Amino acid sequence: MWWDPWNGFGNSNGNGSFLPFGIFRPDGDNNNIKNSSDSYHVYVNGDYVGDKELITQGEEGTSVIHDYLESRGFQDFGVKLEGDRIDVESEEPHQSDDMKRHLAVYLSIR
C-alpha cells in the first residue's frame, strides 16, 4: 500500500496514474508547475529578437522585459503578451533599434 497525498492510502480514483513522489496530481493537473521549456518569443516592432526562457515558477516575461528596458533608460514603449509571444512596441525608430540590440544581448545570456 502507498500514500497518495490527494486521496490518502491507495488509489481511490481508480485511474492508476499516481506518481509516488507527489509531483503531479493523479488527475493530471500540473498547470501550476513550471516546465523547463517555458519560453516566449520576443519581438520589437514586429522584428524577432530572441527567446526569453522563464527561470522561476511564476515569473512573468512581460514584466522582466519591461523592467530590463527601463533599467537601460528606455521610455515611452509598450510591452504586451499574446500567447507565447512578447511584443515590445516603440514609435521611435532609433529607440527600437537600440532596444533590439540590448534585448538581443540580454536574451542570449539569460
N, C-alpha and C positions, 0 to 999 in steps of 0.2 A: 504494500500500500504506500502511496506517496501523498505529499501535501500539495494541493492546488491553492495558491493564495486567494483565488477568487471564488472557489467553490468548496473549500475545505478538503477533507480527505477523499481520495478517489476522484473520479471524473464524472460529476453529476450531470454535465451537459451532454455526455454520451458521444461527443464527436471525436475524441481521441487525439486532439491537436495540441495538447498541453506540452509546453517545453519546461523541463524541470528547473531551469534557472530563473523562471519568473520574468523573463524579458518581454515576452509578448502575451497578450491575453488570449485565452483559448478561442475566443470568437474572432480573432484576427484583428482586433482593434489596436493598431500600432501608430495611429495618426499623430500622437504626441511624442514619438521617438524620432530623433534626428537621424536621417540616413547619411552615411558618409559621402554619398554622391550628390547631396543637395547643393545646387548652384543656380545662379542666374546669369543670363547673357546680358552684358551691359552695352548700351548704345548711347552715343552722344549725337543729338540731332540726326538720328537715323543711321549713323555710321557705327558699325560694330567695333568695340574697343577690346573686349575680353570677357572672361567669366569670373564672377565673384563666387568663390566657394564659401559656404557657410561653415564657420568654425565651431560655434557653440549652439546648443539647442536653444531655440527662442530668439536667436539673432535675426534681426530684420535687415535685409540687404539694402533697402532704400535709405534707412537712417544712417547706416555705416557709410554709404556712398555720399550722402548729403553732408554728413559731419566731416568727412575727409576733405571734400571740395571746399567747404567753408574754412577749414583749418589752413588751407592753402591760399586763402584770400579771395576766393571766387564769391560773387554776389549776383543777385538777380538771375537765378536759374531755378528750374523745377525738376523734381525727381518723382517719377511715378512707376508703379509696379503693375504689370499686366501679364498674368500667367508666370512664366519663368523668365520674363524679360524686364530689365530695369532700363527705363528711358530717362536720360538727362537731356533737358532742353534749355537752350540759351538762345536769345535773339541777337547776341553779339558775336559775329563771326570770329573775331580774333580771340575772344574768350573761349569759344567752343574748341578751337584748335589747341589752345593751351590745356583745356580740360582733358581732351583726348590724350595728350602727351602724359599729363600727370596720372590719369587713370590707367593708362597702359602700363606704366611702371608699377603703380600701386597693385594692380591686379596680377602682375607677373610675379611679384614677391610674396603675395598673400596666399 
